[in-house]
Amino acid sequence: MLETVVPRGDNDRVMVVLGEHAGRVGRILQREPGRNRALVQLEKDEAGRVLALDYDAVCHYVGRGEDD
């Protein structure tokens, strides 16, 4: 069993690990602890979509970014 880690800081980067957006990186805009989910805006997304994702569907991302 694997437990993902959801970062606590504002504007932290996460990677989507489940669902149709798996492998995509985004930033947490808001957390909803009572519902165990976060609002995430995906990077490199022209539409600027914001997704409501369960905590289990994202994990803290510490990899390189576009500008690195």
FENFEN-V230993 format. One record per residue. N is the residue number from 1. SS is DSSP state (A for helix, B for strand, O for the rest). PSI is psi in radians with two decimals (NA if undefined). OMEGA is omega in radians with two decimals (999 if undefined). Layout:
BEGIN
N_SS_PSI_OMEGA ; N_SS_PSI_OMEGA
END
This chain:
BEGIN
1_O_2.45_-3.11 ; 2_O_2.36_3.08 ; 3_O_2.18_3.10 ; 4_O_2.73_3.13 ; 5_O_2.13_3.09 ; 6_O_2.10_-3.10 ; 7_O_2.68_-3.10 ; 8_O_-0.35_-3.09 ; 9_O_2.72_3.08 ; 10_O_2.48_3.05 ; 11_O_0.40_3.12 ; 12_O_2.67_-3.14 ; 13_B_2.48_3.10 ; 14_B_2.77_3.00 ; 15_B_2.39_3.07 ; 16_B_2.23_-3.08 ; 17_O_-0.12_3.12 ; 18_O_2.65_3.03 ; 19_O_-3.00_-3.04 ; 20_O_-0.33_-3.14 ; 21_O_0.24_-3.13 ; 22_O_2.37_-3.13 ; 23_O_-0.21_3.14 ; 24_O_2.60_3.14 ; 25_B_2.50_3.11 ; 26_B_-3.05_3.14 ; 27_B_2.45_3.07 ; 28_B_2.19_3.08 ; 29_B_-0.61_-3.10 ; 30_B_2.56_3.06 ; 31_B_2.56_3.06 ; 32_B_1.38_-3.05 ; 33_A_-0.61_-3.14 ; 34_A_-0.44_-3.14 ; 35_A_0.03_-3.13 ; 36_O_0.81_3.10 ; 37_B_2.90_-3.14 ; 38_B_2.61_3.01 ; 39_B_2.14_-3.03 ; 40_B_2.29_3.03 ; 41_B_2.12_-3.09 ; 42_B_2.47_3.03 ; 43_O_2.74_3.12 ; 44_O_0.60_3.13 ; 45_O_1.87_-3.06 ; 46_O_-0.56_-3.13 ; 47_O_-0.25_-3.14 ; 48_O_0.55_-3.09 ; 49_O_2.52_3.02 ; 50_B_2.18_-3.09 ; 51_B_2.44_3.00 ; 52_B_1.92_-3.06 ; 53_B_2.44_3.05 ; 54_B_2.62_3.09 ; 55_A_-0.59_-3.14 ; 56_A_-0.27_-3.10 ; 57_A_-0.09_-3.13 ; 58_B_2.76_3.04 ; 59_B_2.77_3.13 ; 60_B_2.33_-3.13 ; 61_O_2.14_-3.12 ; 62_O_0.22_-3.14 ; 63_O_-3.08_-3.12 ; 64_O_2.60_3.10 ; 65_O_-3.12_3.14 ; 66_O_-0.69_-3.03 ; 67_O_-0.05_-3.11 ; 68_O_NA_999
END
